[in-house]
Amino acid sequence: MRTTVDIPDSKYRQLKSKAASEGTTVKALVLKGVEVVLTQRSPAPRKPLKLPLVKSSRPGSIDLDNERIYDLIFS
């Protein structure tokens, strides 16, 4: 299939130079780039972060230190 891609002049000059130094064509390098993008694995979707709830009779006034937080999370 034929398509038109707008590449900035400076990038095209770099691409053309790289193709020449590798003894290949601009088309081959572009297709190689397309293959790389299409074969990349997309990052795994992030799971929502579930924060622990700390019960308090007076919300916002609980006194916690790191050790207590660790106990609440991992117990």
Secondary structure, DSSP 4 states (H G I P E B T S, - for coil): --------HHHHHHHHHHHHHHT--HHHHHHHHHHHHHHSPPPPPPPPP-PPP---SSTT-----HHHHHHHHH-
